[in-house]
Amino acid sequence: MKKLFIYFVVGAALGITACKKSTLQQVNPNNPSPSGSLVAESGIKGFALGIFQKWIADVPGAAGTNIMFIGTNNHAIMGDEVFSPYGNYGMRYTGQTYAITLPNGTKVINPIGTTQEAQLQSTNTRLAGSTNSFLYEWDACYYTNSQANTLLAALDNPALNLSGDAATKKAVLSAWAYWWKGYAYSRVGSMYLAGVITNDLGGAGTTNGNYVDHNAIITEANANFDKAAGILNGIAENSAYDEVMTAVVPSFNDNTDITTPAAWVRMINTYKARNLLANKKVAAMTAADWTAVKTLAEQGSLATDQVFKFGMDPDATNDLSANFFHPFAFMGEGSAFTFVSERLIQDFKPGDQRFTKNFNLLPAAQVNVRSRGLQFGTRWNAIAVEDGGRYATNNSIGIMPLCVSYEEARLMVAEADIRTTDVEAGLKIIDEVRDYQGAGLAHVAGTGLTQAQAIEELRRERRIGLFERGVAFYDARRWGVTAPAAQGGGRANAIVMVPGQLVGSASAQALPCFIEYNYMDYWDVPQNELDFNGALSGSAPIKN
């Protein structure tokens, strides 16, 4: 069985910079060997491109899995924008709500009969193989961080030979490494109770059992983002910059619409604002917190910026998706591994063109699929990109922001405004985002909405405007939706496809119910890690 734990290793780089998945291939991360090609320009560019290959791993029982995508998909599931009733990759357990109360007062506990925490902890073992939900995002992030560490070390090698404007090329590659370290630490710190900070190479078999609290991981993430921004603020876009960016971004992620240094810095500001917002409950946010979020987000991504993207190759072989590991492919009718949630659909306002153009009724509703839980049901289908939709594909078509975006930056400003009583300013931004996405909705600014009504507009817009953008779970967590009902959590009037026999009907009914999610706020450190890299004395808690 492959050991999926943090070995801080050196991977070998290929000496070419094409964008095929074969080019991204690196050596086994548990059996590395340094490569002389890291002193050659083609080699170090190929190695920088190879960061994306770290997202592909032979998970026990599921070879060739895009583990970063599975990790991000878990967020979409727990944010209840999509659902999956299948046990593959532990998805059905990730989305296991605790109880659903019907309009008649009947409380239906999930078929397993326990909380998400108890269930996920029961599969947090190496024996659970691919069912261990905890391992995916953790492994993907630490593999990415390890590759970035190696890239930084190679850039400090005096033997490195870069042609032309070597200073700019080295700066871009350094910023690339620090960006991915910031990204990786951001994801770990926003999802796990604790993590490990490692910024050196170590060696084969080296471990680091000093686990620190997730807030310390976020601090480290922001520190790496700041290093990247500092570099980017000191360079201009020129031919050398474009040459490197074209080489390190795969073609299936769009390496022709280049992210400029200034746009990249704005992405960093947006992500730092997200890090603050995502990791603090709304009830605990202070005026200073909202000011910090707004300050960062106002310097965030613009509508005209090219942000980093996640796409597919039409042949579905020379990319990271294999016509499967991508949000659009997962939701396509061909794969049908995720389905759009009824709770997302009910958040659309009447007349929203984003609903009309992107969703239609299934031929037959999905109801309590495989008898695994009432939350696993929907009447709705995502229209494929090839048929004019935006969120699904059967033919490996479509591209989306990899992480942050203009809409996310603006909606963070809107939330800061609304929650600090500048309601009208926030509503104007919501209108702006809806117009940008072609919603065709009447403007809500200037209509006399109260702060509570404005917060509801914001909630709905973050759900819809940022669908599949990686923030749905963060939002549900910080808003208190995923907390136990006894602590004020849950969602009232949530539309659920209820089997007819539960309500005395001949057919299933879409009914407003109360859903108690009762999800973990932050996940335990995967046992796959701890079995080989146990926590040292003095470490932060690693388990709920």
C-alpha positions, 0 to 999 in steps of 0.5 A: 500500500502506498504511504500517503504522508508528508515526505519532504522530498525532491521530485525529478523534473522533465526537461520539456515544457509542453502541457500534456499530462505526460509532461506533468509526470513526476517521480514517485514522491515516496522514492525521489531522486534529484534531477540535473535538469533543474539547472536547465531552463527547460527543466525548471520550467517543466518542474514548475508546471509539474506542480499540477501533477502533484494533484494526481495520486494512486489513492489505495483502491482508486489509482490515478485520482485527482486528489485536489479535485476530490478535496474541493468537491467535498466543500461543494458537498458540505456546502449543500450546493451539490450532493453525491449518494455514492461511497466512492472517495467517501463522498456519501459520508462527507455529505451525511446530514444528521437529521431531516424534520418533515413538515408534519414534525417527523424527524428522520435520522440518516440511515447510518444513525450517527453524526458526520463526525463519528462516521468520518472518524470511523473511516480515518484509517489506512485500512479504509483506503479511498473511503477516508475523506480526510486524506484527499485535500491534505495530501494534495496540499502537502505534495504541492507544498513539497514541489514548491519547496524544491522549486525554490531551492533549485532557484537558489542554485548558482548553477541554474542557467536561464537565458535572456532576462534571467532576473524576470524569469527567476522572479516569476518562478519564485512568485509561482512557488510562493503562490502555491505554498500560500494556496496549499497552506490556505486550504490546510488551515481552512479545513483541518484542526492542525497542520505542519509548517515545512519550508525546507527540503528535508530528505527521503524519510524526513518527517515533522511532527510539530503540528500547529493550530490551523490559525498558525497555518493561515498565518503561514499561508498569508506570509507566503502570499506576501512573499509572492506579492512582494516579488510581483510588485517588483516586476513588469509584464514583458516577453520573459514574464509571458514566456514563463507563464505560458510554460508553467500554466497548462494549455487546458488551464488557458495559458494564452490569456496571461495573468499579469503581475498586477492581476496576480497580486489582486488574486493574492489580496482576494485570497487573503480576504477569503482566509480571514472571512472563511475562518471566523464565525460571523458572530465573532467578527469585529468591526476591525475584522470587517475593515480588514476584509474590505480593505483586502477585497477592495484591492482584489480581482477586477472584472477585467483580470485574467485569474488562474483557471481549471479547465479540461482538454477535449480529448480528456487524456492530456489534462487532470480530469480524464473527463471525470475529475472536474466539477463540470464532468462530475455533474455531467449526465455521462458521469452523474457523480454529483447532482445539483442540490434542491437547496441551491435551486431554491435560492434562485430568485424568479426570473434569474437567467442563470437558472433558466439557462443552466438548469432544467428538470430531470426526466425523473426525480432522484429520490433518497438514492439507494436509500442512503438519506433524504438529502440525496434527492433532486428534480434538477439537472445541470445543462451541459456546456455543449448545450448552452449551459455553464456547469456540466459537460459530457465532452470535457468542455468548459473552464472555471476559476481555479480559486478566487474571482472578481465576483468573490472579491466584490461580494466580500466587500458587499458583506463587509458593507452590509454587516457594518450598516452601509446596506445600500453600498452592499446592495449596489455591489450585489446588483453589480455582480448579478449584472456581470453574470447576466442574471437579468434581475431587478436591482435591489439597491434603493428599494428600502431593504433592511439590514436583515433583508440585505443579508439574505440577498447576500446569502443567496448571491454568494450561493448562486454567484459563487456556485462551485467556486469553493466557498459554499462550505466555508460560508455555511460554517461561518454562518452557523448553518452546519452547527448542531441544531441545539446550537442554532444550526441547520436550515429551515424551509429547506426543500427536500424530495421526500418519499411519498410513503413518509407523507401519505402520498403516492409519489415523492414530494418536494417539501420544506423541511428542517435540515440539521447538518451537524458537520465538523467545523475542522477535520482531524489530521488524516491517520494516513499521516499520523501513522508515519508522522505522529504528533510530538509533545506540545503539538496542537490538537489533531483530533476533534 
